[in-house]
Amino acid sequence: MITIREHRKIEPEKLQSLDFDKLKQRINYNTSCFDTSKINLMRYEFDPTPAHPKDGFYSYFRIGAEWLDEAQTEALVVLPKIERIDFIDMFMTCLRASSPEDNFSAVYDIDLDARPVRSSLLNSILSPLLIVQYLMIVSHICERGLRKGYVTREENLSKVRGRIDFRKNEIRNIRTAHKERIYCRYDDYSVDTPENRYLKRALRIASAMIALMTDHRCHPTLQALCNHCLSTFTDVTDTFDEFTVNTRNNKLFREYDDAMRIARMIIRKEEMAVNSRRNATSDIVPVFRIDMSLLFEHYVLAKLRDTFGQNNIIYQARGSNCFIADFLINTGNLKVIADAKYTEIYDTGAAKGDYVKQLCGYARDTRLLHLLNIDCTNPDAVPVVPCTLIYPELQPQTPVPFSLLRNPNKHTIKYFTTTVPIPLL
């Protein structure tokens, strides 16, 4: 197994057992999505520039574990470059202010069908991610009310309800001389549906996992949220048959689709953990990937919404010329175009110049300016829109008020940089 931190070069001797040409072919170079049939945690880079030559395999801005070969014999484990990062706090901050349109599920990918990877360094990351997101979605479902459905029930009643089950009625009533009873089968419209039973089963597992997080400052909040969700499922029985679970879409209950998908991951992961304990093994994690740059982007989005309000932030605004701005901030008095970069703030050279060009291009895109309610009819009267690059603060100092216009860049007009502290354990 190869263990490395994100955005680092992988030493060639660690890959000697693999075919380099096949590795290059299996790498997924599309950074906007995951591909479970390819390698997503690694990149091959070649740059013949004499000053900064690059030639080799590098870990990407993603963490997780996956197999490098089709035979699943050599695993790659990528750890966060920021040590002691508090993922539970990050996940809760992201999901507390999120909306379905944000598509937080694109941050990670889990392949439960692949062979698990043995690693003691990643289990504390994946479980909180699933638990926090699941609780947030189920809490929204509980606020709206559980979806009801027709459930087939069988009971021995004093009067006919639904249809008579003649075979069971013969066995239980007529042969035993209980002719005052009638065994019936009927449909009951209630919340005790197979889908809700499935969700409750995942809630029970989530509650057990939260009990292991007692030393974390978010434990009381998570425990209270889980208990609130379980209280809403009081009328739902604990037993369920997975084969009767209905996964069809319902436009009135769209959150059920995400909840069922994550519940399936939680239950499968629990089954995997039980099997590993039964086989006297531990620290087993499924193949998964987390896009750290996208996670940081959602974290910044939550911070911006907390500061400027939910309705004053436009996320992933589409402009012309294939431009997509991370954030448009429009509070009336303040209009800013911002972009999040999951890298060190002191980047120099071509990378820093590319960031400046990118944001300056956004500030001249008429479609993005219209979204900021800026009139572009007269180009000479269009104001210079402030642009801000947002970086993670890798070594948080004394907390200061969050400001988008804090550090002006030299030799530019209304171009700023700012940092967002990453929560640490």
Protein Blocks (a to p, Z undefined) as FASTA:
>chain_A
ZZddehiacdfklmmmpcfklmmmmpcfbfkbccfkbcfkbccdddfbfklgcedddddf
becdddfbfnlpaccddddfbghiafklmmmmmmmmgcfklommlmpccdfkbccdddfk
lmmmmmmmmmmmmmmmmmmmmmnopaddddddddddfbdehjadfklmmmmmmmnopakb
ccdddddddfkbfklmmmmmmmmmmmmmmmmmmmpmklmmmmmmmmmmmmmmmmpcfbdc
fklpccbdcfklmmlmmmmmmmmmmmmmmmmmmmmmmnopahiacdddddfklmmmmmmm
mmmmmmnojklpcehiacehhiacfbacdehjaccddddddddfkbghjllmmmmmmmmm
mmmmmklmmmnopafkbmmlpccdddddddddfbdcddddddfklbccehiahiacdddd
dddZZ
